[in-house]
Amino acid sequence: MILVDAGPLVALIHADDKHHRRCREVLRSLDEPLATVWPPVTEAMYLLDFAWRGQEALWKFVERGALDLLPLGLDDVPRMRELMRQHRDLPMDFADASLVRVAEREGIQRIFTLDRRDFSVYRARGIGSLEVLP
């Protein structure tokens, strides 16, 4: 399974995004299922707020099961808070903290993100460095 951040979700939908072609190529090359949590979806919806058609395309992407939506619960909150505190100098946002936490909890080592700088710094407990795609 590969976790997906907000950046590729926006780039895949918005053809004028400078990362669109590269993200489409990466998506075509992947054999594993994709997963995310609600915070990156929320961030992507916000970034697509300039075009309701883009938001609609993201809804359809989610509804057709193109990526699994993994749960976040109260048990995840303390670790997400700890991660944000630990990386406050970057700073780590809520969506990133949720992805790192889910990677730890589910043992997922790969993430599809355009935020290489931050995700190359983050360390998932029990996993270490995450493999950043592309």
C-alpha positions in Angstrom: 0.0 0.0 0.0 1.2 3.5 -0.8 0.0 6.6 1.1 -1.0 9.7 -0.9 -0.6 13.3 0.1 -2.6 16.3 -1.0 -0.1 17.5 -3.7 -0.4 14.5 -6.0 -4.2 14.5 -5.6 -4.3 18.1 -6.9 -1.7 17.6 -9.6 -3.5 14.5 -11.0 -6.8 16.4 -11.3 -5.5 19.8 -12.4 -4.0 19.5 -15.9 -2.3 22.9 -15.7 -0.4 21.9 -12.5 3.3 21.8 -13.2 3.5 18.3 -11.6 0.5 16.9 -13.5 2.3 14.8 -16.1 4.9 13.4 -13.7 2.2 12.4 -11.2 0.2 10.7 -13.9 3.3 8.8 -15.0 3.9 7.7 -11.4 0.3 6.7 -10.9 0.4 4.5 -14.0 3.6 2.8 -12.8 2.2 1.8 -9.4 0.8 -1.7 -8.8 0.0 -1.3 -5.1 -3.2 0.1 -3.8 -3.3 3.8 -2.8 -4.6 5.0 0.6 -4.9 8.3 2.5 -6.7 9.8 5.4 -9.2 12.7 5.4 -6.8 15.5 6.3 -4.9 15.4 2.9 -8.3 15.1 1.1 -9.4 18.2 2.9 -6.2 20.0 2.0 -6.6 19.0 -1.7 -10.2 20.2 -1.7 -9.1 23.6 -0.3 -6.3 23.8 -3.0 -8.8 23.0 -5.7 -11.3 25.6 -4.4 -10.7 27.8 -7.5 -12.6 25.2 -9.6 -15.7 23.3 -8.5 -15.0 20.8 -11.4 -11.7 20.0 -9.8 -13.3 19.4 -6.5 -16.0 17.3 -8.2 -13.3 15.2 -9.8 -11.6 14.6 -6.5 -15.0 13.5 -5.0 -15.4 11.0 -7.9 -11.8 9.8 -7.4 -12.6 9.0 -3.7 -16.1 7.6 -4.4 -14.9 5.1 -7.1 -12.4 3.7 -4.6 -9.3 4.9 -6.4 -7.8 5.2 -3.0 -8.7 3.7 0.4 -9.6 6.1 3.1 -7.9 4.8 6.3 -9.4 5.7 9.7 -8.0 8.1 12.2 -9.1 7.7 15.8 -8.6 9.2 19.2 -5.7 6.8 19.8 -3.8 8.5 16.9 -4.1 12.0 18.4 -1.3 11.9 21.0 1.2 10.7 18.4 0.1 13.2 15.8 0.5 16.0 18.4 3.9 14.7 19.3 5.0 14.6 15.6 3.8 18.2 15.1 5.7 19.3 18.2 8.8 17.4 17.2 8.8 19.0 13.7 7.5 22.5 14.6 10.6 24.0 13.0 9.5 22.9 9.5 6.5 23.2 10.5 4.7 19.9 10.1 1.1 20.4 9.3 -1.9 18.3 10.4 -2.2 16.4 7.1 1.5 15.4 7.2 1.2 14.3 10.9 -1.8 12.2 10.0 0.1 10.5 7.1 3.2 9.8 9.2 1.0 8.4 12.0 -0.9 6.1 9.7 2.3 4.9 8.1 3.5 4.0 11.6 0.3 2.3 12.6 -0.2 0.4 9.4 3.5 -0.3 8.6 3.4 1.6 5.3 6.8 2.6 4.0 6.0 4.5 0.7 4.3 7.8 0.2 3.3 9.6 -3.0 3.9 13.3 -2.2 5.4 16.4 -3.8 6.7 17.5 -0.4 10.0 15.6 -0.7 11.8 18.1 1.6 9.6 17.6 4.6 8.9 13.8 4.1 12.7 13.2 3.7 13.1 14.6 7.3 10.2 12.8 8.9 10.8 9.5 10.6 8.0 7.0 11.2 8.4 5.1 14.4 9.2 1.5 13.7 9.8 2.3 10.0 12.4 5.1 9.9 12.6 7.0 6.6 9.7 6.8 4.3 10.3 6.1 0.6 9.1 9.3 -1.2 7.5 9.0 -4.7 8.1 10.4 -7.2 
